[in-house]
Amino acid sequence: MPTDPLAGEVEKEIQRLVSVILGKRPQLEGLVKPFSALFIEIARLTDGLKHGLDGVPREAAGKRISEGVPILSGISLSFIRPALDHAFTALVPVVKTWFPAIVPALDRLESRQRHGGLDLSLLAEDYLGGGLKRLEEMAPASEADRQGLSFMVQLALSAVLQAVAPRLAAQAGEIYWSRGYCPICGSLPLISYLSKPQTAPSEFLVGGGGQRYLHCAVCGHDWHVRRHLCAACETDDSDQHLYFNVADAVGERVDICPHCAHYLPCIDLRETDAFPHLETVAVGLAHLDMLAQEKGFHPMVRTPWNTFE
């Protein structure tokens, strides 16, 4: 399959960010390099899948989106099962290369998938629904296998839904969406950012700043919200808005919710030229994850790079 020019641009941006991040924080190399390799492979898969996915089924018409129901909520994901299988197969070798500790678990999962023992579309539905019952039923008894399967489902689903989400973005953009969860797949955000200021007046602009956007942890869709909204509990309290940062990191912080004790990394893009690859940026903010968790706060979305033991 020929390489899509867009995938090549994403790869260059990821490599640029890796250089910038490790130039500032070389101690993050053990996190940044493995995950950047995964993100590059996901970008390649996503661009290939954009041309090969069948049409989104009619049941994903987003009729309930005005009531706060995400477009893909409650529908069968069987229409992306071949794509999920393809993404799973393509991503396993990359994960094995960079995460050797889980190779035995991945070998067992590969065998099950080859023999039809894993229905990734059902597992993906569970993942988006926040329940892992079927994942626990399908996975072997080993805790390592369950964690490995959860990791692989998330990666494969992310690759596929990043190809699907642009087809649904227009529907999502037709209404005012003030929720903290994604209007397309219902997932919570991985990171937020402040965009460059716009000249037109907007209810989302405050104090000369840009709009605040949330970036979905799974499908990668971005949607703008009020500046002080907590995505986890949807409290919007400017008087109690808190954040942590470090002195040498201008434009990087974690926003803290004192109501539910969750936090979300945030970057300010008002002084940047290029739009960055946000997943790579999020990994590069692991030092702020650690700071927030040391203070007793919890990540909006748990990831392998923000879960500390």
C-alpha positions in Angstrom: 0.0 0.0 0.0 1.5 3.4 -0.9 2.4 5.8 1.9 -0.1 8.6 2.2 1.6 12.1 2.2 -0.4 13.0 5.3 1.0 10.0 7.2 4.5 11.2 6.2 3.8 14.7 7.6 2.5 13.3 10.9 5.6 11.1 11.2 7.8 14.1 10.6 5.9 16.1 13.3 6.2 13.2 15.8 9.9 13.0 15.2 10.3 16.7 15.6 8.4 16.6 18.9 10.5 13.7 20.1 13.6 15.7 19.5 12.2 18.8 21.3 10.9 16.8 24.3 14.1 14.8 24.8 16.2 18.0 24.4 14.4 19.4 27.4 13.8 16.2 29.4 16.1 13.3 28.4 14.9 11.3 31.3 11.6 10.7 29.4 13.3 8.8 26.6 12.1 5.4 27.9 8.5 6.6 27.5 8.7 8.9 24.6 10.5 6.7 22.1 8.3 3.6 22.5 5.0 5.5 22.3 6.2 7.7 19.4 6.9 4.5 17.4 3.4 3.3 18.2 1.9 6.7 17.2 3.7 6.6 13.9 2.4 3.2 13.1 -1.1 4.3 14.1 -0.9 7.3 11.7 0.1 5.0 8.9 -2.7 2.6 9.6 -5.3 5.4 10.0 -4.4 6.9 6.6 -4.6 3.5 4.9 -8.0 2.7 6.6 -9.5 6.0 5.5 -9.6 4.7 1.9 -10.7 1.1 2.8 -13.4 1.4 5.4 -17.0 0.8 4.3 -19.5 3.5 4.9 -20.7 4.3 8.4 -24.0 2.5 9.0 -27.3 4.4 9.1 -27.7 3.7 12.8 -24.8 6.1 13.4 -26.9 9.0 12.1 -26.4 10.9 15.4 -30.1 11.5 15.9 -29.7 11.7 19.7 -26.6 13.9 19.7 -28.7 16.9 20.6 -29.6 15.1 23.7 -26.0 14.5 24.7 -25.7 11.0 23.2 -22.4 10.5 21.2 -22.9 9.4 17.6 -21.4 5.9 18.1 -22.9 5.2 21.5 -24.9 2.0 21.6 -24.5 0.9 18.0 -22.8 -2.2 16.7 -19.2 -1.8 15.7 -19.3 -4.9 13.5 -18.8 -2.6 10.5 -15.2 -1.9 11.6 -14.4 -5.5 12.6 -12.1 -6.2 9.6 -10.3 -2.9 10.2 -9.8 -3.8 13.8 -8.4 -7.2 13.0 -6.0 -5.5 10.5 -4.9 -2.9 13.0 -4.4 -5.5 15.7 -2.3 -7.6 13.5 -0.2 -4.6 12.3 0.3 -3.2 15.8 1.3 -6.3 17.7 4.9 -6.5 16.2 5.5 -2.8 17.1 4.3 -3.4 20.6 6.5 -6.5 20.9 9.6 -4.5 19.8 9.2 -1.7 22.3 7.5 -3.5 25.2 9.3 -6.8 25.5 8.0 -7.5 29.0 4.5 -8.3 27.5 5.7 -10.4 24.6 4.5 -13.7 26.1 1.0 -12.3 26.7 0.9 -10.9 23.1 2.0 -14.3 21.7 -1.0 -15.9 23.4 -3.4 -13.1 22.3 -2.1 -13.4 18.7 -2.8 -17.1 18.7 -6.4 -16.5 20.0 -7.0 -13.9 17.4 -5.8 -16.1 14.6 -8.1 -18.9 15.7 -11.1 -16.6 16.0 -11.1 -16.4 19.8 -11.2 -12.6 20.0 -14.1 -10.6 18.6 -12.5 -7.2 18.6 -15.7 -5.4 17.6 -17.5 -6.6 20.7 -14.4 -5.8 22.8 -14.3 -2.3 21.3 -18.0 -1.8 22.1 -17.3 -2.7 25.7 -14.3 -0.4 25.8 -16.3 2.6 24.6 -19.1 1.7 27.0 -16.8 1.7 29.9 -17.4 -1.9 30.8 -14.9 -4.7 30.5 -17.1 -7.7 31.2 -16.7 -9.3 27.7 -13.0 -8.4 27.8 -12.6 -10.4 31.0 -14.6 -13.3 29.6 -12.6 -13.4 26.4 -9.2 -12.9 27.9 -7.3 -15.7 29.6 -7.1 -15.8 33.4 -3.6 -14.1 33.6 -3.7 -10.5 34.7 -0.9 -9.8 32.2 -3.0 -11.1 29.4 -6.0 -9.0 30.4 -3.9 -5.9 30.6 -2.2 -6.7 27.3 -5.6 -7.3 25.6 -7.0 -4.0 27.0 -3.9 -2.2 25.7 -4.2 -3.8 22.2 -8.0 -3.1 22.0 -7.4 0.5 22.8 -4.6 0.9 20.2 -6.4 -0.9 17.4 -9.7 1.0 18.2 -7.9 4.3 18.2 -6.3 3.6 14.8 -9.6 2.7 13.3 -11.8 5.4 14.9 -9.2 8.1 13.9 -10.1 7.0 10.3 -13.9 7.1 11.0 -14.1 10.3 13.1 -13.5 12.7 10.2 -16.5 11.3 8.4 -18.6 12.1 11.5 -17.1 15.4 12.4 -19.6 17.4 10.3 -22.5 15.9 12.3 -20.8 16.6 15.5 -20.2 20.2 14.5 -23.8 20.9 13.7 -24.8 21.3 17.3 -23.5 23.1 20.3 -21.7 20.4 22.3 -20.9 21.5 25.9 -20.0 18.1 27.3 -16.7 16.9 28.6 -16.9 13.6 26.7 -16.4 13.2 22.9 -19.5 13.8 20.7 -18.4 11.1 18.3 -17.3 8.1 20.5 -18.1 9.2 24.0 -14.5 8.9 25.4 -13.0 11.4 27.8 -10.2 13.7 26.6 -6.5 12.9 26.8 -5.3 16.5 26.7 -6.6 20.0 26.1 -5.2 23.0 24.3 -5.7 26.7 23.8 -5.9 27.6 20.2 -4.7 30.8 18.5 -7.1 33.7 19.1 -9.8 34.4 16.6 -10.8 37.9 15.6 -14.5 37.2 15.8 -16.3 37.5 19.2 -17.0 34.2 20.8 -18.6 33.0 24.0 -15.6 30.7 24.4 -13.0 33.5 24.4 -11.9 35.0 27.7 -9.2 37.6 28.6 -7.5 37.8 25.2 -7.0 34.0 25.1 -7.8 31.4 22.5 -10.5 28.8 22.5 -10.1 25.8 24.7 -10.4 22.5 22.9 -10.5 18.9 24.3 -8.8 16.1 22.4 -10.4 12.7 22.5 -8.3 9.9 23.9 -9.6 7.3 21.5 -10.8 8.8 18.1 -8.7 12.0 18.2 -11.7 14.3 17.6 -11.3 17.9 19.0 -14.2 19.9 20.3 -14.2 23.3 22.0 -15.7 23.9 25.5 -15.8 26.7 28.0 -12.4 27.6 29.4 -12.9 26.2 33.0 -15.1 23.2 32.3 -13.9 20.0 34.0 -14.4 17.2 31.5 -14.8 14.5 34.2 -17.6 16.1 36.4 -18.6 18.9 34.0 -18.3 21.5 36.8 -17.7 25.0 35.3 -16.3 27.1 38.1 -13.9 29.9 37.1 -13.5 31.0 40.8 -12.0 27.6 41.7 -9.9 27.0 38.6 -6.5 25.6 39.6 -3.5 24.4 37.6 0.1 23.2 38.1 3.1 23.9 36.0 6.9 24.1 36.2 9.0 27.2 35.8 10.9 26.1 32.7 7.9 24.9 30.7 6.1 27.9 29.3 2.7 27.0 27.9 2.5 23.5 29.6 0.4 22.8 32.6 -2.2 20.5 34.2 -5.6 21.8 34.9 -7.0 20.6 38.3 -10.6 20.1 39.4 -11.0 20.6 43.1 -14.5 19.2 42.9 -13.7 15.7 41.6 -9.9 15.6 42.0 -9.2 14.9 38.4 -6.7 16.7 36.2 -6.1 17.2 32.5 -2.8 18.2 30.8 -3.1 21.4 28.8 -0.8 23.2 26.3 -1.0 26.7 24.9 -0.7 26.8 21.1 -1.0 30.6 20.8 2.7 31.1 20.4 3.3 28.0 18.1 3.5 27.8 14.3 2.7 24.2 13.6 -0.2 22.2 15.1 1.5 19.4 17.1 0.7 15.7 17.4 -1.2 15.8 20.6 -0.7 12.2 21.8 3.1 12.7 21.6 2.8 16.0 23.5 0.8 14.2 26.2 3.6 11.6 26.7 6.0 14.5 26.9 4.0 15.9 29.8 4.5 12.8 32.0 6.5 14.9 34.5 3.4 17.0 35.1 1.3 13.8 35.4 3.6 12.8 38.2 3.4 16.2 39.9 -0.4 16.1 39.9 -0.6 12.6 41.2 1.9 13.3 43.9 -0.6 16.0 45.1 -3.4 13.5 45.2 -5.2 14.1 41.8 -6.2 11.5 39.3 -5.8 11.5 35.5 -8.8 12.0 33.4 -7.8 9.0 31.3 -5.4 6.3 32.6 -2.7 5.5 30.1 0.5 3.4 30.2 2.6 6.5 30.5 0.6 8.2 33.3 0.2 5.2 35.5 2.9 5.2 38.1 3.6 2.5 40.7 
